Amino acid sequence: QLQLVESGGGLVEPGGSLTLSCTASGVTFNGYAIGWFRQAPGNEREGISCISAVDSGSFYSDSVKGRFTASLDSAKNTAYLQMNSLKSEDTAVYYCAAQYHGHQLNICRLWNLGAGEEDDFASWGQGTRVTVSS
């Protein structure tokens, strides 16, 4: 069974950068889509990025597009979320999630069509907290 562990959260000043990691154990990321979500205090969990190990289809929410970049290192079984130009409104608990899709429809494309849901992903990490504050 795929298990995910996030790391890299912390306190950063506005305008700063942080890189989150999501490491898988149990299986490899081959054939998987990796989603990144966040939940700010008092808010619902928000899907912010999706990247596939199979093809180039990816998704970024409008709130992070141009500032955040997701990537995968299949050799290390690790996904990354590079976050630049951080704002106070980026303060949240960040989660990674994974779902195998193989050569079937890349679920990240569903997110680009506005049809993505949390239930698209079966495996979730425990979350890592990011606080953007001076």
Backbone hydrogen bonds, N-H to C=O, Kabsch-Sander energy under -0.5 kcal/mol:
donor,donor_aa,acceptor,acceptor_aa,energy
3,Q,25,S,-2.4
5,V,23,T,-1.9
7,S,21,S,-1.9
10,G,129,R,-0.7
12,V,131,T,-2.7
15,G,86,L,-3.4
16,G,13,E,-2.3
18,L,83,M,-2.3
20,L,18,L,-0.5
20,L,81,L,-2.4
21,S,7,S,-2.8
22,C,79,A,-2.4
23,T,5,V,-2.6
24,A,77,N,-2.8
25,S,3,Q,-2.2
32,Y,29,F,-2.5
33,A,99,Q,-2.9
34,I,51,I,-3.5
35,G,33,A,-0.5
35,G,97,A,-2.7
36,W,49,S,-2.8
37,F,95,Y,-3.0
38,R,46,E,-2.2
39,Q,93,V,-2.2
43,N,40,A,-2.5
46,E,38,R,-3.4
48,I,36,W,-2.8
48,I,46,E,-0.5
49,S,36,W,-1.6
50,C,59,F,-2.0
51,I,34,I,-2.4
52,S,57,G,-0.6
53,A,32,Y,-2.9
59,F,50,C,-2.3
61,S,48,I,-2.1
64,V,61,S,-1.4
65,K,61,S,-1.8
67,R,64,V,-2.4
68,F,64,V,-2.3
69,T,82,Q,-2.4
71,S,80,Y,-2.1
73,D,78,T,-3.0
74,S,72,L,-0.6
76,K,73,D,-0.8
77,N,73,D,-0.7
77,N,74,S,-0.6
78,T,73,D,-1.9
79,A,22,C,-2.8
80,Y,71,S,-2.7
81,L,20,L,-2.2
82,Q,69,T,-3.2
83,M,18,L,-3.0
83,M,81,L,-0.6
84,N,67,R,-2.0
84,N,82,Q,-0.6
85,S,15,G,-0.6
86,L,16,G,-2.3
90,D,87,K,-2.0
91,T,88,S,-1.8
92,A,130,V,-1.9
93,V,39,Q,-2.2
94,Y,92,A,-0.5
94,Y,128,T,-3.2
95,Y,37,F,-2.8
97,A,35,G,-2.4
98,A,123,S,-2.4
99,Q,33,A,-2.1
101,H,31,G,-3.2
102,G,31,G,-2.4
104,Q,101,H,-2.6
107,I,105,L,-0.6
109,R,106,N,-2.0
110,L,106,N,-0.6
110,L,107,I,-0.6
111,W,107,I,-1.4
112,N,108,C,-1.7
113,L,109,R,-1.1
114,G,111,W,-1.3
115,A,110,L,-2.9
116,G,110,L,-0.6
120,D,117,E,-1.8
121,F,118,E,-2.1
122,A,98,A,-1.0
123,S,98,A,-2.0
125,G,96,C,-2.4
128,T,94,Y,-2.1
130,V,92,A,-2.9
131,T,10,G,-2.8
133,S,12,V,-2.1
133,S,131,T,-0.7
